[in-house]
Amino acid sequence: MSGAATGFRMRARLAVRGRVGAPKLGLFELGTHRVVHIPNCVVHHPLVNRVAGIVRRAIAETRLTSYSDQAQLGLVRYLQVVVERASQTAQVVLVANDPSPAPLAACLELVRGRLGTELHSLWVNANTAHGNTILGPGFHHWCGPDSVVETFGGAAVHYPPGAFGQNNLDLAARLVERIGEWIPTGSRVAEFYAGVGAIGLSILGRVSAISLNEVAASSLAGLERGLAALEPQERAKVTVVPGEAGAMHAGAAGADVVIADPPRKGLDPLLVDALLREPPARFVYASCGLESFLADTTRLTASGRLRLAELEVFNLMPYTEHLETLARFERA
């Protein structure tokens, strides 16, 4: 399944490199730390491009230094932009090579003033570590709401700036809707790698109980905000299970349906073991890594206790080799 071919990317992370007064914002050339400046990317939502242009000018005018990977010096490392669909405003994060937001204050105020009503919120992320990790552990809230709010299946889902989110939200919503169609009414559900709850919160009306497992602190914070907005009878259906999916595999026991949406490396081996020991009536697997999905599927079906019943593909990232695979397994 494919969606829009342009303007679909609601979430972007751009590297900031270059000289004082002439920063470049874009993507690294393959295998290098040389940034290709992309001021008018056609796959970005137009607001992402506008934000990038405003931030670039603000960095130049305030004479901030851009990060150098070789010297491991310079202040501004990355820009993250997330567009909230309902408000058409942007959550903006500047990633800085400094534990304090103070050196960016003048730049931040320029960005706030120039974006005006198109600004959702403004943040500084402190990342002083060496290496290729984009976000550091600390966020400084400059202004605006705590989280971007999206709606999936009628449920409000909260995304703090450090939480993982899909960039192609219109097509991701169709994937979430498809998962909902595979959940029998009244099911007891266990979801692993639940993130901020885009899947789990969207299916609450169909389930009798659901456990949501997640390890990332920012995603758990977003999930708690989503749960806090629920009516008491809906909130009572939900159990949050923090921790690594493999370590929390016991949560799958007794579930009618197990859902997993793991990172690219695939399912935790301990979770696979648990699914094979006590196969659920249905296992729904959303995968962003084809190689890991094929390896997991081979293992899941080898014993004959689970069978692959349905397979769909969602082209969430057009013009790349990456596809999202959605699979439904049934107990044999």
C-alpha positions in Angstrom: 0.0 0.0 0.0 1.3 3.4 -1.0 0.2 7.0 -0.1 1.3 10.4 -1.2 4.5 10.7 -3.2 5.4 14.2 -2.1 4.9 16.3 1.1 4.3 13.2 3.2 7.2 13.5 5.6 5.9 15.1 8.8 9.0 14.3 10.9 12.6 15.1 9.9 16.1 15.2 11.4 18.6 17.3 9.6 22.3 17.6 10.3 23.7 21.1 10.8 27.3 21.5 9.6 29.3 24.2 7.8 31.0 27.5 8.4 30.0 30.3 10.8 27.5 32.5 9.0 26.9 29.8 6.3 25.5 26.7 7.9 24.2 23.8 5.8 21.1 21.8 6.9 20.5 18.5 5.3 21.6 14.8 5.1 25.0 13.2 5.1 26.4 12.0 1.8 26.5 8.2 1.9 29.5 7.0 4.0 30.6 10.5 5.0 29.9 13.4 7.4 29.6 15.8 4.5 26.1 17.5 4.5 24.1 18.0 1.4 22.0 21.1 1.9 18.3 20.4 1.0 16.3 23.6 1.4 13.4 22.5 -0.8 13.0 18.8 -0.2 9.9 17.5 -2.0 9.1 14.7 0.4 9.0 17.0 3.4 5.8 18.6 4.5 6.2 22.3 3.4 6.3 23.4 7.0 9.5 21.3 7.6 11.2 23.2 4.8 10.0 26.6 6.2 11.3 25.7 9.7 14.6 24.6 8.3 15.0 27.8 6.4 14.1 30.0 9.4 16.5 28.0 11.7 19.3 28.3 9.2 19.0 32.0 9.0 18.8 32.4 12.8 21.9 30.3 13.2 23.7 32.4 10.7 22.6 35.8 12.1 23.5 34.9 15.7 26.9 33.6 14.5 26.5 30.2 16.1 29.1 27.5 15.2 28.0 24.3 13.5 29.3 21.0 14.8 32.4 19.4 13.3 32.6 15.6 13.4 36.3 15.6 12.9 37.2 18.2 15.6 34.2 17.3 17.8 33.7 21.0 18.3 31.0 23.4 17.4 27.6 24.1 19.0 24.6 23.2 16.8 24.6 19.5 15.7 21.1 18.7 14.4 17.6 20.1 13.9 14.5 17.9 14.5 11.1 19.1 13.2 7.8 17.3 13.8 4.6 18.7 12.3 1.3 18.2 14.2 -1.4 17.4 11.6 -4.4 19.0 13.4 -2.8 22.4 14.1 -0.3 22.5 11.2 2.3 23.7 13.7 5.9 22.5 14.2 7.6 21.0 17.3 11.2 22.2 16.8 14.3 20.8 18.5 17.8 22.1 18.2 20.4 19.6 19.2 23.4 21.3 20.9 26.9 20.2 21.8 26.4 21.9 25.2 24.6 20.9 28.4 22.9 24.3 28.7 20.5 26.0 26.3 21.9 29.4 27.2 24.3 29.8 24.2 21.3 29.3 21.9 19.0 31.8 23.6 19.3 34.6 20.9 18.8 32.0 18.1 15.8 30.4 19.8 14.1 33.8 20.2 14.6 34.6 16.5 13.0 31.2 15.6 10.1 31.8 18.0 9.4 35.2 16.6 9.7 34.3 13.0 7.6 31.1 13.1 4.9 32.8 15.1 1.6 30.9 14.9 3.3 28.0 13.0 5.4 27.1 16.1 4.0 24.3 18.3 6.9 24.2 20.7 10.6 24.9 20.9 13.2 22.7 22.6 17.0 22.2 23.1 18.4 18.7 23.3 21.8 18.4 24.9 24.1 15.9 23.1 27.8 16.3 24.1 28.7 12.7 23.4 31.1 11.7 20.6 29.6 9.5 17.9 26.6 9.4 15.5 23.7 9.3 18.0 21.5 12.2 17.1 19.6 12.9 20.4 21.2 13.1 23.8 19.3 12.2 27.0 18.5 15.7 28.2 15.8 18.1 26.8 15.3 21.7 27.8 11.8 23.0 27.2 11.9 26.6 25.8 8.2 27.2 25.0 4.9 25.6 23.9 3.0 22.4 24.7 4.8 19.3 26.1 3.9 17.0 23.3 2.6 16.8 19.7 -0.9 15.1 19.7 -2.0 12.9 16.9 -5.2 10.9 16.5 -5.3 7.2 15.6 -8.6 5.3 15.7 -10.2 8.2 17.6 -7.5 8.0 20.4 -5.3 11.0 21.2 -1.6 9.9 21.1 1.1 12.1 22.6 4.6 12.5 21.2 7.2 14.3 23.5 10.2 15.4 21.4 12.3 12.4 22.3 9.7 9.7 21.5 9.8 7.7 18.3 7.2 8.4 15.7 6.5 7.5 12.1 7.2 10.3 9.6 4.5 9.2 7.1 1.5 9.6 9.4 -1.3 9.3 6.9 -0.1 5.9 5.7 0.9 4.9 9.3 -2.7 5.6 10.3 -3.9 3.2 7.6 -1.5 0.5 9.0 -2.8 1.0 12.5 -6.4 0.8 11.2 -5.6 -2.5 9.5 -4.2 -3.9 12.8 -7.5 -2.9 14.5 -9.4 -4.9 11.9 -7.4 -8.0 13.0 -8.4 -7.7 16.7 -11.5 -9.8 17.6 -13.9 -7.9 19.8 -13.4 -8.7 23.5 -9.8 -10.0 23.0 -7.1 -9.9 25.7 -4.2 -8.3 24.1 -0.4 -7.9 24.8 1.5 -5.4 22.8 5.3 -5.3 22.8 7.4 -2.3 21.7 4.3 -0.2 22.1 6.0 3.2 21.9 3.6 6.0 22.8 0.6 3.8 22.2 -0.5 4.6 18.6 -1.7 1.0 18.1 -2.7 0.1 21.7 -4.7 3.2 22.4 -6.4 3.0 19.0 -7.9 -0.5 19.7 -9.1 0.1 23.3 -12.7 0.0 22.1 -12.3 -3.6 20.8 -10.4 -5.2 23.7 -11.3 -6.4 27.2 -7.8 -5.8 28.5 -4.4 -4.9 27.1 -0.8 -4.8 28.4 1.5 -2.3 26.8 5.3 -2.9 26.9 7.9 -0.3 26.2 11.4 0.5 27.3 12.2 4.1 26.1 11.6 6.7 28.7 10.3 9.4 26.3 7.9 7.0 24.7 6.7 5.9 28.2 6.1 9.5 29.1 4.0 10.0 26.0 2.1 6.9 26.7 1.3 8.1 30.2 0.0 11.4 28.8 -2.3 9.5 26.5 -3.6 7.2 29.3 -4.2 10.2 31.5 -6.7 11.6 28.9 -8.8 8.4 28.8 -12.1 7.9 30.5 -11.7 5.8 33.7 -13.4 2.7 32.3 -11.0 2.7 29.3 -7.9 3.4 31.4 -8.8 0.5 33.6 -8.3 -1.9 30.7 -4.6 -0.9 30.3 -1.5 -2.2 32.1 1.8 -0.6 31.3 4.8 -3.0 31.4 8.1 -1.0 31.3 11.3 -2.8 30.3 12.9 -4.8 27.5 10.5 -6.9 25.5 12.5 -10.1 26.1 12.6 -9.6 29.8 8.9 -8.8 29.9 7.9 -11.8 27.7 5.7 -13.2 30.4 3.1 -10.6 29.5 2.3 -12.6 26.4 1.0 -15.5 28.5 -2.8 -15.8 28.4 -3.2 -13.2 25.7 -5.6 -14.0 22.8 -3.7 -11.6 20.5 0.0 -10.5 20.8 1.1 -7.5 18.8 4.8 -6.5 18.2 6.2 -3.5 16.4 10.0 -3.9 17.1 12.9 -1.8 15.8 14.8 -2.8 12.7 16.7 -5.6 14.5 13.5 -7.6 14.9 12.0 -9.5 17.8 13.9 -10.2 21.0 14.8 -13.9 21.0 13.3 -14.4 24.4 10.0 -13.1 23.2 10.1 -15.5 20.2 10.8 -18.3 22.6 7.7 -17.4 24.7 5.5 -17.2 21.6 6.6 -20.7 20.5 6.1 -22.2 24.0 2.6 -20.8 24.3 1.4 -19.6 20.9 -1.4 -17.0 21.1 -4.5 -17.5 18.9 -3.2 -14.6 16.8 0.2 -12.8 16.5 0.3 -9.5 14.7 3.8 -8.4 13.6 4.6 -5.0 12.2 8.2 -5.0 10.9 10.4 -2.2 9.5 13.3 -4.6 8.8 12.9 -7.2 6.0 15.9 -9.3 6.9 14.9 -9.6 10.5 11.3 -10.2 9.6 12.3 -13.1 7.3 14.5 -14.6 10.0 11.8 -14.2 12.7 9.2 -15.7 10.4 11.3 -18.7 9.7 11.8 -19.3 13.4 8.1 -18.7 14.3 6.8 -21.1 11.7 9.5 -23.8 11.8 7.8 -25.7 14.7 4.4 -25.7 13.0 2.8 -24.1 16.0 2.2 -20.8 14.2 1.4 -20.3 10.6 1.6 -17.2 8.4 -2.0 -16.3 7.5 -1.8 -12.9 5.9 0.9 -10.4 4.7 0.6 -6.8 3.6 3.3 -4.2 2.7 3.1 -0.5 3.4 5.4 1.9 1.5 6.0 4.4 4.3 9.3 5.7 2.9 8.9 6.1 -0.9 12.1 6.3 -3.0 13.9 4.1 -0.5 14.4 0.3 -0.2 12.6 0.3 3.2 9.1 -1.1 3.5 6.9 -1.8 6.5 5.7 -5.4 6.5 2.5 -6.2 8.4 1.9 -9.9 9.1 -0.9 -11.9 10.8 0.1 -15.3 12.2 -2.4 -17.8 13.5 -2.0 -20.7 16.0 -1.9 -23.9 14.0 
